[in-house]
Amino acid sequence: NKLSSLEPSHLPRSLRALILTSNRLSSIPPGLSGLPNLLKLMVAQNRLESLPADLHECKKLELLRAANNHLTHIPPSLWAMPALAWVALSGSPAMAQPPRLRDPPLKMDDFEVGAQI
């Protein structure tokens, strides 16, 4: 595959899965929020340096495969996406350190038996 650019506005709004694995994409421009039914985004093995700025607006997104890219930053909003259940980001510089889901990290003393998180 040799795809090196993508224009989200040219994609059908009814799109449920976007599979762009093993291409030459260095970025995905904003516009994925215009795909309200997007469930799966597969962009592994590209040259991505960042994830789309509006990715968090894809409220139905369940699966994100973005492993083996050149990602240097993972936006914190990614971890707050309501439907996102499966994420693959390994093989990128940003994953050299595990993501911190909360700063400061939670400690066992922060919980009490029977407490609801």
C-alpha positions as CSV (number, residue, x, y, z in Angstrom):
1,N,0.0,0.0,0.0
2,K,1.3,3.4,-0.9
3,L,-1.3,5.8,0.4
4,S,0.4,9.0,1.7
5,S,-2.5,11.3,2.4
6,L,-6.1,11.2,3.4
7,E,-8.9,13.7,3.3
8,P,-11.6,12.7,5.8
9,S,-14.2,15.0,4.2
10,H,-14.1,12.7,1.2
11,L,-15.2,9.7,3.2
12,P,-18.9,8.6,3.5
13,R,-20.5,9.7,6.8
14,S,-21.9,6.2,7.3
15,L,-18.4,4.7,7.4
16,R,-18.0,2.2,10.3
17,A,-14.5,0.9,9.8
18,L,-11.5,2.8,8.4
19,I,-8.6,0.4,7.6
20,L,-5.4,2.1,6.5
21,T,-2.9,-0.4,7.8
22,S,0.6,-0.5,6.2
23,N,0.6,2.7,4.2
24,R,2.8,5.8,4.1
25,L,0.6,8.2,6.1
26,S,2.5,10.7,8.2
27,S,-0.7,12.4,9.4
28,I,-4.5,12.2,9.4
29,P,-5.9,15.7,9.2
30,P,-8.8,16.8,11.4
31,G,-12.2,15.7,10.1
32,L,-12.8,12.3,11.6
33,S,-15.4,13.8,13.8
34,G,-17.5,14.0,10.6
35,L,-17.7,10.2,10.8
36,P,-20.3,9.8,13.5
37,N,-20.6,6.0,13.0
38,L,-16.9,5.2,13.0
39,L,-16.3,2.1,15.2
40,K,-12.9,0.9,14.1
41,L,-9.8,2.9,13.1
42,M,-6.8,0.8,12.0
43,V,-3.8,2.9,11.1
44,A,-1.0,0.6,12.2
45,Q,2.3,0.5,10.4
46,N,2.3,4.0,8.9
47,R,4.5,7.0,9.6
48,L,2.0,8.8,11.9
49,E,3.6,11.3,14.2
50,S,0.3,12.2,16.0
51,L,-3.3,11.1,16.2
52,P,-6.0,13.3,14.7
53,A,-6.8,16.2,17.0
54,D,-10.5,15.5,16.8
55,L,-10.3,11.8,17.4
56,H,-11.9,12.2,20.9
57,E,-15.1,13.4,19.1
58,C,-15.6,9.9,17.6
59,K,-17.9,8.9,20.4
60,K,-18.7,5.4,19.0
61,L,-15.0,4.4,18.3
62,E,-14.4,1.1,19.9
63,L,-11.1,0.0,18.5
64,L,-7.9,1.9,17.6
65,R,-5.0,0.1,16.1
66,A,-2.1,2.6,15.7
67,A,0.9,0.4,16.6
68,N,4.2,0.7,14.8
69,N,4.0,4.4,13.9
70,H,6.2,7.4,14.9
71,L,3.8,8.7,17.6
72,T,5.5,11.0,20.0
73,H,2.5,12.0,22.0
74,I,-0.8,10.3,23.0
75,P,-3.5,12.8,23.8
76,P,-5.0,12.3,27.3
77,S,-8.5,12.7,25.8
78,L,-7.9,9.3,24.2
79,W,-8.3,7.6,27.6
80,A,-11.7,9.3,28.2
81,M,-13.4,8.1,25.0
82,P,-16.6,6.4,26.2
83,A,-16.8,3.4,23.8
84,L,-13.1,2.8,23.3
85,A,-12.4,-0.7,24.5
86,W,-9.3,-1.8,22.5
87,V,-6.2,0.2,21.9
88,A,-2.9,-0.8,20.3
89,L,-0.1,1.8,20.3
90,S,3.1,-0.2,20.8
91,G,6.1,0.3,18.7
92,S,6.0,4.1,18.8
93,P,8.4,6.5,20.7
94,A,5.4,7.7,22.9
95,M,5.0,4.2,24.2
96,A,8.6,4.0,25.6
97,Q,7.0,5.0,28.9
98,P,3.6,3.6,29.8
99,P,0.8,6.2,29.6
100,R,-0.2,7.8,32.9
101,L,-3.9,7.6,33.2
102,R,-3.9,10.0,36.2
103,D,-1.4,12.5,37.5
104,P,-0.5,11.9,40.3
105,P,-1.1,8.1,40.0
106,L,-3.6,6.4,42.3
107,K,-2.3,4.7,45.4
108,M,-4.0,1.9,47.4
109,D,-4.6,4.4,50.2
110,D,-6.9,6.3,47.8
111,F,-9.5,3.6,47.9
112,E,-11.7,2.3,50.7
113,V,-13.6,-1.0,50.7
114,G,-17.1,-0.6,49.3
115,A,-16.3,2.8,47.8
116,Q,-17.5,3.4,44.2
117,I,-14.9,4.8,41.8
